[in-house]
Amino acid sequence: MASGISAEQVNNGILALNRFATFLARPELNIESLADVHRNILERYLAELQTLGRTENHRRAIGQLGIFLTDIRRHRWDTSLPADAVLFTEDVPRQAKRLPRALAEHVMAQVEDPANLARWQDPVYRLITIILMRCGLRLKDACRLPFDCLVHDADGAPYLRYLNHKMKREALVPIDEELEQDIRDQQQRLLERWPAGVPVLFPRKLKNLHGQVPMRGDTYRQVLNPWLERCDTRDANGQPVHLTPHQWRHTLGTRLINRDVPQEVVRKILDHDSHEMTAHYARLHDTTVRRHWEKARKVNISGEKVSLDPDGPLAEAAWAKQRVGRATQALPNGYCSLPVVKTCPHANACLTCPMFITTQDFLPQHRQQRQEVLQIISAAEARGQQRLVEMNQQVLGNLDHIITALDQDDDTETADAG
């Protein structure tokens, strides 16, 4: 612990060693010393862990045991440990890739409601809640914010400075002027109680005569659910909402990705150490875009509905092709469904191309283009350019089919909403 390891990590190491020691104590193994702990013993232990389930606990147990075996050799605690008594990377179960546990927007609308935020009986808890929601800090980092946590750039824009305990480094996150004022109000309250100043923004309430000790995360967790009950916060099924403070961090990351904030910017705001951590939010965004794509009415140049089976065997391949098409073959008024490995034989003639697909999102562009085509036809007729008239008449007809089909879908959605 003197080297900076947390008490929780020390405890995890002790639990891992106790579990392994209990396994070695079995009479049938006949283990008398570390000299008897060969790779085959470790493999039997790994097999037993595998049968118990609880993958996350096993990852921790195996990781801590591997560190212990390495330290035995590093510090020469016991030179009798066999050379093959090692754990490899592939021995650790793969961690399941879970989507971020972001809160639904209608839940966020309730907890962000100023009237509900005013239901906090203590302004300290209200401020912590706002910081968690708007800045995406981990609860431990929010509770340990320093008193002088405000920083301004050359333009005078405010930032929140905090210590990212997980990465063991200081980080900055941009904030708005309203949150800056709330923090200054908290600083003023602390100076009124402790004129000499305190080192932390949120001192512990009790047994903290000089305000030196920061609030614990458990203290905030204990008051969170009673606040949610006072606000009568409910989910989509009308059931009371129970959430964890860390879900606000997931929600912020998801919101930023869904608003097309570049992934590198999201990584900086959340102070992730790797792009892979931030990629979890991008995976959710990809799922969201796909759901809207599958739900949208898609028509071709004749106004005929184009159906893609979301559950069929080609669903993943079709979505991958469409997503690549968005990136490489996006058109100002739709998408090209021609495989990207093929060259388009048409020169700027998408509205007469059978591979063209469009959705309701492009209705304004279609209506504007229809007006432009009408002007081209009128001008060509005046100049006697019959061939140009015929070519644009076909485009005009396809535009009429598209606009009519998409307008019908719009009317249907409006009636359903009513």
C-alpha positions, -999 to +999 in steps of 0.1 A: +000+000+000+030+023+006+038+020-031+004+034-041-016+002-045-052+006-032-066-013-003-091-028-026-064-042-049-045-056-019-077-073-007-082-088-042-047-102-040-053-118-006-086-134-018-069-148-049-041-163-028-065-178-002-085-194-030-054-209-046-040-221-012-074-238-004-071-256-037-035-267-030-045-280+004-064-309-011-049-343+000-051-358-034-028-332-049+000-341-024+014-306-025+041-301+002+059-270-011+061-246-040+084-271-057+054-293-063+034-265-081+040-274-117+021-262-148-002-292-146-013-282-111-021-247-124-041-262-153-062-282-129-069-251-109-078-232-141-102-260-151-119-259-117-124-221-120-139-226-154-166-249-141-177-224-115-188-196-139-185-160-127-159-150-154-151-116-140-141-130-106-120-156-123-102-129-144-092-112-111-082-144-094-060-156-123-045-121-128-035-117-091-021-153-090+000-146-121+014-114-104+022-134-073+041-161-092+061-135-111+070-116-079+083-149-064+108-151-091+115-113-093+122-110-056+136-146-052+113-154-023+115-191-032+139-205-058+123-239-057+093-227-078+093-248-110+101-229-143+069-241-159+047-227-130+035-197-151+002-183-162-001-171-198-023-144-213-046-169-229-053-185-195-073-154-185-109-156-198-118-130-223-138-102-209-173-099-225-177-067-245-207-051-230-224-020-243-224+011-222-252+013-196-265+046-207-297+059-193-327+065-215-333+101-225-367+102-208-350+092-176-323+118-181-350+144-188-364+137-153-331+138-134-319+169-153-351+188-146-343+220-126-373+213-104-360+179-095-325+191-090-339+216-065-353+187-045-318+180-032-319+191+004-281+197+004-265+219-023-234+198-021-252+167-034-269+187-060-236+200-073-220+165-073-250+153-093-246+180-119-209+173-122-215+136-127-241+143-154-223+170-173-187+161-169-188+123-169-165+120-139-162+088-119-179+092-085-146+088-066-129+115-087-159+139-082-158+134-044-121+141-043-121+173-064-096+198-051-108+232-038-091+250-067-105+228-094-114+256-119-090+264-148-095+289-176-079+289-211-066+320-230-102+328-241-115+327-206-134+294-211-138+274-178-125+238-173-128+214-144-094+201-132-095+167-115-073+137-107-082+107-127-075+081-101-078+052-125-051+065-148-032+083-120-030+116-138-047+150-138-073+157-165-094+186-177-130+187-189-148+217-203-177+231-184-203+259-188-206+291-169-235+279-149-216+250-135-186+273-129-208+296-108-222+266-088-186+256-080-177+291-069-208+292-046-196+259-030-161+274-026-177+304-009-196+282+015-164+264+025-145+297+031-173+309+054-169+277+075-131+274+072-117+309+065-082+295+063-092+273+034-095+236+028-079+213+002-110+196-011-142+209-027-164+183-009-152+177+027-167+148+047-197+159+067-187+143+100-155+137+119-137+163+098-130+192+121-105+210+097-122+199+064-091+180+053-109+147+045-129+143+012-163+129+011-166+091+004-185+079-027-206+056-004-220+087+013-234+100-020-247+066-030-267+065+003-286+097-006-290+091-043-320+067-042-340+087-017-336+117-040-348+096-070-378+086-049-386+122-040-385+131-077-407+101-085-383+091-113-397+063-135-387+043-165-406+037-197-427+010-180-437+033-151-414+016-127-392+035-102-357+041-115-327+028-097-294+039-112-257+040-104-236+072-105-213+056-131-243+054-156-241+092-160-206+087-174-219+061-199-247+084-208-225+114-215-202+093-237-232+079-256-248+113-261-216+128-275-211+099-300-248+101-310-243+138-317-214+130-341-187+144-318-155+129-331-144+098-312-110+113-303-128+143-287-150+120-267-118+101-256-103+134-244-134+145-225-138+112-207-100+109-203-099+073-216-064+058-219-071+040-252-094+044-282-108+009-275-125+022-243-142+050-262-151+026-290-177+010-268-198+042-273-192+041-310-206+005-311-238+017-295-240+046-320-236+021-348-265+001-334-286+032-331-279+043-367-286+008-380-320+007-362-330+040-378-318+027-412-338-005-410-369+014-398-368+041-425-388+036-457-364+032-486-375+037-522-358+034-556-361+057-586-396+043-594-409+051-559-411+014-551-403+003-516-370-014-511-371-040-483-341-053-464-347-082-440-332-072-407-332-107-394-322-126-425-288-144-431-275-114-451-285-088-425-250-082-412-235-081-447-262-058-460-257-034-431-219-034-436-223-026-473-247+002-465-224+017-439-195+016-463-218+032-489-225+060-465-188+066-461-177+062-497-207+065-519-229+090-501-250+111-525-266+145-518-300+130-521-297+093-511-273+063-512-258+042-539-264+004-535-239-005-561-212-027-546-181-006-538-158-028-558-177-020-590-173+012-611-205+032-618-212+032-656-234+063-653-221+099-654-240+118-627-273+101-635-283+086-601-320+095-605-321+072-636-300+045-621-316+013-608-290+011-579-302+044-564-319+042-530-332+071-509-351+077-477-374+104-462-344+122-449-337+136-484-372+149-491-361+186-490-333+179-516-357+160-538-382+189-538-355+214-545-341+193-574-376+190-588-378+228-591-344+229-607-353+202-632-385+221-642-364+252-649-340+231-670-369+216-690-385+250-696-352+265-708-344+235-730-379+237-746-374+274-753-341+266-771-355+236-790-332+211-773-356+182-774-330+155-764-322+175-732-360+178-725-365+140-729-336+132-705-348+156-678-384+144-682-373+110-671-355+125-641-387+146-633-409+115-635-386+096-611-386+125-587-424+126-587-425+089-579-400+093-551-416+124-536-451+108-537-439+076-521-420+093-493-448+118-487-472+089-482-449+075-456-448+109-439-486+111-438-488+076-423-463+084-395-482+116-387-515+097-385-499+071-362-484+098-340-519+114-337 
